[in-house]
Amino acid sequence: MNISNLPDAPGVYFFKKGKKILYIGKATSLKDRVKSYFARDILLTRGPLIKKMLEEANKIEFVQTDSVLEALILEAHEIKRYQPVFNSKEKDDKSYNFVTFTKEDFPKVIVTRGSGTYGPFPHGGELKEALKIIRKIFPYRDGKCKLAGKPCFNAQIGLCPGPCAGWISKKDYRKIIRHLKLFFEAKKPRLIKSIEKEMGTLARLHKFEEAEFI
């Protein structure tokens, strides 16, 4: 396995045995992260399970991303898609975090444990920090937002689009949810295309300030 060609950039890496994916991980630096698996003290730092995985693996592949946030989302998506044996053995399924969209007219976006719409996310702290960033881009309703006719706290600070206060229609809120779903499904090109289309529509309607915001 040649790791010298790995970039010093964020992304997701795959340890494989032939075509079979054994383990999936994410990295701030693909080069540094994968290199760390070949340290002499790997048994002490990562344990016997990862050591066994390394003994079986004969290939490393990777996908470079534009940000650490995208690497986090892509890792969860690929783990769910392929369910690599060493990822599932490394941690009890019940301890994984998931992002769940509730089935309502104005769906809430909440973090659940053990199962959910998107995930698994192995590290709860990382997911929490990621959601802080995502919410600034795509404001959403959470479990604290009650449809009571007045703005919740997050609506007042711009992190909720305000279905609680009637500030947004079901149609426009579902656009936000659609964008969020594309993001959590690691479909960045489709997401960007959807946003560009929305921007173009607003521009044709001469809603230039809204188009600029988009």
N, C-alpha and C positions, 0 to 999 in steps of 0.2 A: 504494500500500500504506500503510495507516494503522497506525502502531505505537503511537500514543498511548494506545490502550485496553488495551495489554498490562499484566498485573498484575506487581507487584513480588513475585513468588512463584516457587517452583521449578516446573519443568514441562518439556515437550517441545514444540519448535516445528517447523513444516513449511514450507519454502519450496516454492511450487507454481507451475506454469505451467498455468493452467486447472485441470483435475482431476489432472494429472500431478504427482506428488511428485518434486521435484528433489533435495531435501536435507533431512535430519532431524538435529536436534541437541538437546541437553539444556541446561538452565540452572538456576543457583541463583536468579537473578532473570530471568524472561522479558523483562521490560521492558529491563533493562540489557544483556542478552546480545544481543537482536535489534537494539537500537539501535547496538551496536558494529559491526554489519555495514555501517552507513552512514557510517562515519568516512571522512575524506578519504584516509587512508593505508591503506585496506583492501588495496590491491595489495601493499604492503610487509609488512603484518601477517599476511595470510591467503593471499597468493599469487594467481596468475592464474586458477587453477581456480575458486576461490570468487568472484572478480570476474566471471568468465564466468557462473557460476550466478546471480549477482545481476542480471546483464543480461537473463537469460532469465525470471527469476521475476516474476510479477505478482500474487502473493497470498501472504499468510502466515496460517497457522492454528496453533493451539496447544492443548495439553491441560495444564491446571494439575494438579499433584500435591500431596500433603500433605507430601512431604519430598524432599530431594535424592536420597536413596537410591532412592525410587520412580521418580524421573525417570531415573536411570541404568538401571534395569531396563526401564522402558517404552521408552526410546530404543533399546536393544538389540533388544527385541521388535519394534518397528516397523521398524527397519532390516532385520531378517531377513524381515519380512512383505512389505515393499514393494521392498526392494533398490534404493533411489534411485541414479540414475546417478552423481551427484556424490559420494555417500558411497563408492561402490566405486572411483571414480577417485582419491579423495583419499589412499587408503592401500592398499598391497598386501594382498590377502586373507590371505596367509600370516602377516602380522604381527598380525592380530587375535587377541584372546583369547576363549575360550569357556569356559563352565562345563559339565562333562560328568558325567553320572551313570553309573557302571559297572553292568554287568548281573550282579549277584550277589545272593545271599540278603540280604546287608547291603550295599547299594550304597555305594560311595565317591563323594564329591563332590570333583572335582579340576578344576584349571584346565588347559586344553589350548590349543594354538596352531594356528591355521589352520582348524580345524573342531571341532565339538562339539555338545552337546545344546542349549545356550542361548547366545545371543550373536548377532552379534559385539559385543564390548566394545572400543572403539577404544583405551582407555587402561588399560594393565595396572595401574598404580598405583592408579587409582580403583577398579578391580574388587577389588584386594587389600584396600583399606580397607573396601569395601562388604561383602565376605565376613566381615570381622571383626565387623561389626555383625550381619549375618544369622545368624552362627553362635551368637551370644549368645541369639538368639531361638529358633532351631531348631538345636540341636546336631546335628552329623553326623559320620560317619566319613570320614577323609581317607586319603591314600596312606600315611601313617605308622602307621595303625592296623592292627595285625596280629591276626588271630583266634587268639591264642596262649594264651588262658586267664588273662591278667593285664591289668589296665588300662593302656592307653597313656597317654602324658603328657597328652594333651588330655582324656582321660576323667577324669584326676585333678584337672583344673582346671575341669571342667564344660563343656567345649566339644565333647565327644563323649559320646553316651549310653551308651557302654560295651559294645557288642557283643563287643569284644575280651575282656571279662571275664565275659560272660554276664549282664550287668546288665539287658538289654532283650531282649524277644522279637522274633521276625521281624515279627509282626503290628504291634506298637507302633512298631517302627523304620520300617515301611513307612508308618505314619501321618505320621511326620516327613517322609519323602521325598515323600509326597503333598502336604503343606503347602508344602514347598520348590518343588515343581513348579508349583503354583498361583501362588506368589510370582514365580518366574522367567517365568511366562507372563503376568505383569501382570494376574492375575485376582484383585485384592484383595477385591472383594465376595464372591466364592465362597469365598475363603480365610477371611474373617471369619465367614461363615455356617457353614463346616465346623468352625471352632474353637468357635463358640458352641454348636453341636450337641453337640460333644464335652464341653463344659463342663456342659451340661444333663444329659447322660447320667451323668456323674460325680456331679452333685448328687442325681439321683434314686437313685443307689446309696449315698447318704450319705457319699460320699468328698469331703467338703467342702474339705479342705486341697488335694487335687489339683485340684478344680474352681477354687479360688481362684487356684492357680498358673497354670492354663490361661488 
